[in-house]
Amino acid sequence: MDLRVYVDGVARIICDLTRKTTVHDIIIALAQYKGKAGRYSLIQCSPDGIQRTLSPNELTCELIHHPDWIYILQQNPSNINLSYVQKRSKSLDGRKTPIEQQKQQQTTVDSM
């Protein structure tokens, strides 16, 4: 079984779906493909324009019976202040491990 999902406007075909494959499995696979961290949802669009966010526990075998429906991977907006995350990661990068601290102390003692 195959399912077509649009990711950033480009159709991606998810192959080899089983009866036990869930929407969560598809979201994980597509998010890894994108290589972009975040939270994602799979949106189902019917031919009459009605959109529905699919539950992660839904089985994909129920979705493939509607070939005229469209599925879209959508990244959910983040509530995290990105400037804080960037500042935090920069400060952590500047820290030294205990081994590096010991080496620096030994170098300082040896130079005296």
Helices and strands as residue ranges (DSSP letters): E 3-7, E 10-14, H 23-34, E 40-45, E 51-53, G 60-62, E 70-75, H 82-94, H 98-111
